Amino acid sequence: MDKQELYSLLEQVKQDDISIEDAILQIKKEPFHNLGFAKIDNHRGIRQGVPEVIYGASKTPEQIFQIVQSMLESGQKTILITRMKKEAYLYMKDRIEFQYDEMSHIGIVGQIPKPNGNGKVVVCTGGTSDMPVAQEAALTLEVFGNEVVRLYDVGVAGLHRTLAHLDEIMSANVIIAIAGMEGALASVIGGLADCPVIAVPTSVGYGASFHGISALLSMLNSCASGVSVVNIDNGFGAAYQASMINHMGRKK
């Protein structure tokens, strides 16, 4: 149950479509479901506005499937699985209907909801090699109810490519800037936009990039105000934060 479903339940009580006792019973049944190897947090959607997400790395295909079943039984309509390995996809594809994006290793059970955020979230990358992280961010944003604009391969090695998208950049509510190498894209975007910019360093680059540490340090030392930074390759974390910003002030 998420906040919107809780509001709907309380509205049903208000309209006498459901008794107070039945509503209390539904809420009581929510806290968590113990599967032994995992405790599914069914109240997270009420507390945080977003239901629990399955982190697929290091979980077996059987574990992921059982967690998905538990979430569906508790009434969760859309389930996001991050870092989902291909063997988990192959195990689940004949057992349940879902979408799988091989580039980002994102799995989605259920329908992606219609956007209900306050504006658009722009996801941009320095290069094509950053797209797996960008797709993780973009799909996460869409599952969380955001309208997403993708601007891929607009890095500073060809600054005209960035400047060709000034309308999208300047009209965004939040921007996620994803880049490896020296990570300069975040500073450039931060200097153009009047909205929060979330920088994501990627592990793309040659030896001295130290698997993304070079980009991470560059982004942390950005001279552009309003730039925050998440961990290396953490497209999901950036998307979660961007979605929270894009939904601020909304009650449902």
C-alpha positions in Angstrom: 0.0 0.0 0.0 1.3 3.4 -0.9 0.1 6.9 0.1 -2.3 7.2 -2.8 -3.9 3.9 -1.9 -4.1 4.9 1.8 -5.8 8.2 0.8 -8.2 6.1 -1.4 -9.0 3.8 1.5 -9.7 6.7 3.9 -11.9 8.3 1.3 -13.9 5.0 1.1 -14.3 5.2 4.9 -15.5 8.8 4.6 -18.0 7.9 1.9 -19.3 4.9 4.0 -18.2 2.5 1.2 -16.1 0.5 3.7 -16.4 0.2 7.4 -13.8 1.5 9.8 -13.2 -2.0 11.1 -12.5 -3.3 7.6 -10.2 -0.4 6.9 -8.2 -1.0 10.1 -7.9 -4.6 9.2 -6.4 -3.8 5.8 -3.9 -1.5 7.4 -3.0 -4.0 10.2 -2.3 -6.6 7.6 0.3 -4.4 5.9 3.5 -4.1 8.1 5.7 -6.9 6.7 5.7 -10.4 5.4 8.4 -12.7 6.6 9.6 -15.1 3.9 12.5 -16.4 6.1 15.2 -15.1 3.8 13.5 -11.7 3.4 11.1 -9.5 5.3 8.9 -7.6 2.8 8.2 -4.1 4.0 4.6 -3.5 3.0 4.4 -0.2 4.9 7.2 1.5 3.0 4.8 3.0 0.5 2.9 4.7 3.3 6.0 5.9 5.1 8.1 7.0 2.1 5.6 7.4 -0.7 7.3 4.7 -2.8 6.9 0.9 -2.2 9.8 -1.4 -1.5 12.1 -2.0 -4.5 13.8 -5.4 -5.1 17.6 -5.1 -5.4 18.3 -8.1 -7.6 22.1 -8.5 -7.3 23.2 -11.5 -5.2 19.6 -12.8 -5.0 18.8 -16.1 -6.6 16.1 -16.2 -9.3 13.9 -18.2 -6.9 14.2 -15.6 -4.2 13.3 -12.8 -6.5 10.3 -14.7 -7.8 9.0 -15.4 -4.2 9.5 -11.8 -3.2 7.5 -10.6 -6.3 4.7 -13.1 -5.5 4.6 -11.8 -1.9 4.4 -8.2 -3.1 1.6 -8.9 -5.6 -0.4 -10.8 -2.9 -0.1 -7.7 -0.6 -1.6 -5.5 -3.4 1.4 -3.9 -4.9 0.5 -3.1 -8.5 3.9 -2.2 -9.9 7.2 -3.8 -8.8 10.7 -2.5 -9.7 13.6 -4.9 -9.7 17.1 -3.4 -10.1 20.4 -5.1 -11.0 18.5 -8.1 -12.2 20.7 -10.8 -13.8 19.8 -12.4 -17.1 19.4 -15.8 -15.4 16.8 -14.4 -13.1 15.0 -13.0 -16.2 15.1 -16.4 -17.9 13.8 -18.1 -14.8 10.9 -15.7 -14.4 9.8 -15.0 -17.9 7.8 -18.2 -18.2 6.3 -17.8 -14.7 5.1 -14.3 -14.7 4.4 -11.4 -17.1 6.9 -8.6 -16.8 9.2 -6.3 -18.7 13.0 -6.7 -18.7 15.5 -4.1 -20.0 18.7 -6.0 -20.8 20.8 -2.8 -21.0 20.0 -1.5 -17.5 19.2 -4.9 -15.9 15.8 -3.5 -14.8 12.8 -5.7 -14.4 9.2 -4.3 -14.1 6.2 -6.3 -13.0 2.9 -4.6 -13.7 2.0 -1.5 -15.6 4.1 1.7 -15.5 1.8 4.4 -14.0 0.8 7.6 -15.7 3.1 10.5 -14.7 1.9 12.5 -11.7 4.9 14.6 -10.8 5.1 18.4 -10.9 7.2 18.6 -14.0 9.7 16.8 -16.3 12.9 15.1 -15.2 15.7 15.2 -17.8 18.2 12.4 -17.8 21.3 13.2 -19.8 24.6 11.4 -20.5 28.0 12.4 -21.5 28.3 9.5 -23.9 26.6 6.4 -25.2 28.7 4.3 -22.9 26.8 5.8 -20.0 23.5 4.6 -21.2 23.1 1.5 -19.0 23.2 3.8 -15.9 20.9 6.3 -17.6 18.4 3.7 -18.5 18.4 2.5 -14.9 17.6 6.0 -13.8 15.0 6.7 -16.5 13.0 3.5 -16.0 13.1 4.0 -12.2 11.7 7.5 -12.7 8.9 6.2 -14.9 7.9 3.5 -12.5 7.8 6.2 -9.8 5.4 8.3 -11.9 7.6 10.8 -13.6 7.7 12.2 -17.1 11.2 11.6 -18.4 13.1 13.3 -21.2 16.2 11.4 -22.3 19.2 13.3 -23.7 21.9 10.8 -24.5 25.4 11.4 -25.8 25.5 15.2 -25.2 28.9 15.4 -23.5 31.3 18.3 -23.4 33.6 16.8 -26.0 31.1 18.3 -28.4 29.5 21.1 -26.4 27.2 22.0 -29.3 25.3 18.8 -28.6 24.5 20.0 -25.1 23.5 23.5 -26.3 21.2 22.0 -28.9 18.9 21.0 -26.0 18.7 24.2 -24.0 14.9 24.2 -24.1 14.7 20.8 -22.4 17.4 21.7 -19.9 15.9 25.1 -19.0 12.4 23.8 -18.6 13.2 20.7 -16.5 12.1 20.4 -12.9 15.1 18.1 -12.0 18.0 17.0 -14.1 20.2 13.9 -13.7 23.6 14.4 -15.3 25.4 11.1 -15.9 29.1 11.0 -17.1 32.3 9.1 -16.8 35.8 10.2 -17.8 36.3 13.6 -16.0 32.6 14.0 -15.3 32.5 17.6 -16.6 28.9 17.3 -17.9 27.4 17.9 -14.4 29.1 21.3 -14.1 28.0 22.4 -17.5 24.4 21.4 -16.9 24.6 23.0 -13.4 25.7 26.3 -15.0 22.7 26.3 -17.4 19.8 25.1 -15.3 17.7 26.7 -12.6 16.6 23.4 -11.0 18.4 20.8 -8.9 21.0 18.8 -10.7 21.9 15.3 -9.5 25.2 14.1 -10.8 26.0 10.4 -11.3 29.6 9.5 -12.0 30.0 6.3 -14.0 32.8 3.8 -14.1 33.4 4.5 -17.8 36.9 5.7 -18.7 40.5 4.7 -19.1 42.9 3.5 -16.4 43.5 6.8 -14.6 39.7 7.3 -14.2 40.0 4.6 -11.5 36.6 3.0 -12.3 34.7 6.2 -11.8 36.6 7.8 -8.8 37.9 10.5 -11.1 34.4 11.5 -12.2 33.2 11.3 -8.7 35.8 13.7 -7.3 35.2 16.1 -10.2 31.5 16.2 -9.6 32.0 16.6 -5.8 34.2 19.6 -6.6 31.8 21.1 -9.1 31.9 24.9 -9.2 28.3 25.0 -10.3 25.8 25.6 -7.4 22.9 23.3 -7.0 24.7 20.1 -8.0 24.4 17.1 -5.7 26.3 13.8 -6.3 25.4 10.1 -5.7 27.6 7.1 -5.8 29.3 5.7 -8.9 26.9 4.0 -11.3 24.0 4.7 -9.0 21.3 5.5 -11.5 18.6 4.2 -9.1 19.7 6.4 -6.2 19.7 9.5 -8.4 16.3 8.7 -9.8 14.8 8.1 -6.3 16.0 11.5 -5.2 14.9 13.2 -8.4 11.4 11.7 -8.0 11.1 12.9 -4.4 12.0 16.4 -5.6 9.6 16.2 -8.6 6.7 15.2 -6.2 7.3 17.7 -3.5 4.1 19.4 -2.5 1.8 16.7 -3.8 -0.4 15.0 -1.2 -1.5 12.1 -3.3 
